[in-house]
Amino acid sequence: MKLKAVILIFLLAFILPVFSGTVLLEFTYGTEDQQVFLNWRTGEETNLSSFEVQRSNDGVDFFTVGSIAATGSYSSYQFIDDELYKQSDRTFYYRLKMVDRDGHFNYSANLRVDITINPIRQTWGSIKAMFR
């Protein structure tokens, strides 16, 4: 039984990331002025087409907020989410959907981000949204 568990862990940790199109070395965030800066670095990118940046308010239901084309192995990427002042939540979850050229995809681990939103900017954003 222990051998099966070790083999499964090995497959999940080392083999599957290679077949998913990329090896994600780092996925971090920073916040500034009510914006979230997502940064990630990749190792080998095989057959990788793009990254979809996804956000969730509850860590379960995610939706895409942006997409970045893959640039090649051992690259660094950044995505800035500056639409948060329109949200009433203060905790957000992010993940990357790594999409291969053949349509297969894999997800990164989730990042939990807690932010403080200026109430004046949030109110102004809500007023603008009413007239769209």
C-alpha positions as CSV (number, residue, x, y, z in Angstrom):
1,M,0.0,0.0,0.0
2,K,2.8,2.4,0.9
3,L,4.5,1.7,-2.5
4,K,1.3,2.6,-4.4
5,A,1.1,5.9,-2.4
6,V,4.7,6.7,-3.2
7,I,4.2,6.0,-6.9
8,L,1.1,8.1,-7.0
9,I,2.8,11.0,-5.3
10,F,5.7,10.7,-7.7
11,L,3.4,10.8,-10.7
12,L,1.5,13.8,-9.4
13,A,4.6,15.7,-8.4
14,F,7.0,15.0,-11.3
15,I,5.4,13.4,-14.3
16,L,2.1,15.2,-14.7
17,P,3.5,18.7,-14.7
18,V,5.7,17.8,-17.7
19,F,2.7,16.5,-19.7
20,S,0.6,19.6,-18.8
21,G,2.8,21.8,-21.0
22,T,4.8,23.6,-18.4
23,V,6.6,23.4,-15.1
24,L,5.5,26.3,-12.8
25,L,8.4,27.3,-10.7
26,E,6.8,30.2,-8.8
27,F,3.4,31.8,-8.5
28,T,3.3,34.8,-6.2
29,Y,1.4,38.1,-5.7
30,G,1.8,41.6,-4.4
31,T,-0.8,44.4,-3.7
32,E,-0.5,48.1,-4.2
33,D,-3.0,50.9,-4.6
34,Q,-6.0,48.4,-4.7
35,Q,-4.4,46.4,-7.4
36,V,-3.1,42.8,-7.3
37,F,0.1,42.0,-9.1
38,L,0.4,38.3,-10.0
39,N,3.9,37.1,-10.9
40,W,5.0,33.7,-12.1
41,R,8.0,32.0,-13.5
42,T,8.1,28.8,-15.6
43,G,10.6,26.1,-16.2
44,E,10.3,24.0,-19.3
45,E,7.3,25.0,-21.4
46,T,6.3,22.2,-23.8
47,N,3.5,22.8,-26.3
48,L,2.1,25.6,-24.1
49,S,-0.1,28.2,-25.8
50,S,-1.3,30.5,-23.0
51,F,-2.1,31.3,-19.4
52,E,-5.6,32.2,-18.3
53,V,-5.6,34.2,-15.1
54,Q,-8.7,33.2,-13.1
55,R,-10.3,34.9,-10.0
56,S,-12.8,33.7,-7.5
57,N,-14.5,35.3,-4.5
58,D,-15.0,31.9,-2.7
59,G,-12.1,29.7,-3.9
60,V,-14.5,27.4,-5.7
61,D,-16.2,29.2,-8.7
62,F,-13.5,30.8,-10.9
63,F,-13.8,33.0,-13.9
64,T,-11.2,34.2,-16.4
65,V,-10.1,37.9,-15.9
66,G,-7.3,37.9,-18.4
67,S,-5.0,35.8,-20.7
68,I,-1.3,36.0,-21.5
69,A,0.4,34.2,-24.4
70,A,3.2,31.9,-23.5
71,T,6.6,33.2,-24.5
72,G,8.8,30.1,-24.0
73,S,10.7,28.1,-21.5
74,Y,12.2,29.8,-18.4
75,S,10.1,33.0,-18.7
76,S,8.6,35.4,-16.2
77,Y,5.1,36.8,-16.4
78,Q,3.0,39.4,-14.7
79,F,-0.7,40.2,-14.7
80,I,-2.2,43.2,-13.0
81,D,-5.8,43.0,-11.7
82,D,-7.0,46.5,-11.4
83,E,-10.8,45.9,-11.4
84,L,-11.1,45.0,-7.7
85,Y,-12.6,48.3,-6.6
86,K,-15.8,47.2,-8.3
87,Q,-16.0,44.2,-5.9
88,S,-17.5,44.2,-2.5
89,D,-15.3,41.3,-1.3
90,R,-12.0,41.8,0.3
91,T,-10.6,38.3,-0.1
92,F,-9.9,36.9,-3.6
93,Y,-8.5,33.7,-4.9
94,Y,-6.4,33.4,-8.1
95,R,-5.2,30.5,-10.1
96,L,-3.6,30.0,-13.5
97,K,-5.1,27.8,-16.2
98,M,-2.2,26.6,-18.4
99,V,-3.5,25.8,-21.8
100,D,-1.6,23.7,-24.3
101,R,-1.8,24.1,-28.1
102,D,-3.9,20.9,-28.3
103,G,-6.5,22.2,-25.9
104,H,-5.5,20.3,-22.8
105,F,-5.0,22.3,-19.7
106,N,-3.9,22.2,-16.1
107,Y,-4.4,24.5,-13.1
108,S,-2.0,25.9,-10.7
109,A,-2.5,25.9,-6.9
110,N,-4.8,28.7,-5.7
111,L,-3.5,31.9,-4.2
112,R,-5.5,33.7,-1.5
113,V,-5.2,37.4,-1.6
114,D,-6.6,39.8,1.1
115,I,-6.8,43.5,0.1
116,T,-8.0,46.8,1.4
117,I,-10.1,48.8,-1.1
118,N,-10.6,52.5,-0.8
119,P,-14.3,53.1,-0.2
120,I,-14.3,56.3,-2.3
121,R,-12.9,54.5,-5.3
122,Q,-15.3,51.6,-4.8
123,T,-18.3,53.9,-4.6
124,W,-17.2,55.8,-7.8
125,G,-16.7,52.5,-9.6
126,S,-20.2,51.4,-8.6
127,I,-21.7,54.7,-9.8
128,K,-19.9,54.3,-13.2
129,A,-21.1,50.7,-13.5
130,M,-24.8,51.8,-13.1
131,F,-24.5,53.9,-16.3
132,R,-22.9,51.3,-18.5
